[in-house]
Amino acid sequence: MTTSVRSYVLQALVAATSAAALWSFPAAATNLQGTAARTAIDRGNQQYLSALRAGDARAFAALYAVDGIQMPSSGRPIVRGRTAIEQQTADGFKTTTYTGGSIVTTNVAVFGSNAYETGRYSFTYQEKRKQPMTVTGRYFEVWEHQPSGAYLIKVDSGFPAACP
């Protein structure tokens, strides 16, 4: 992991830890969520699911900041940058079809130009010549606020309930 990625991830984890402490107080959490951020994130999550179901790697990658990163579970390498995310996703769609899924946001906190989201996910997919599978887990996302008002994924990290 490069120094800049380590630094960013460390900052994100510190902010998430701080946010977790605040989320234990409902009034503080409500004030931190920010209606605009939550609305943009909910829209982004729906677009995420739609792109997976459509097998559209370009639309999927467009949800990430140009320098966004995916931090896959189970020891796979970090994917850095929208272009690399698009290529990896396109490669995955060659053998895998997503048939359903859900993203349930449990917390959003806004600090500066970033929104930190936690939640649960469920994805149903089918690899060629295999039975459909459903994976579930928790996730942590960092969304970066854009000048347009949109939020794009800066850090995408999922934690499966059970790693295959």
Helices and strands as residue ranges (DSSP letters): H 3-23, H 26-33, H 35-54, H 57-61, E 64-71, E 79-80, H 82-93, E 96-111, E 114-127, E 133-145, E 151-160
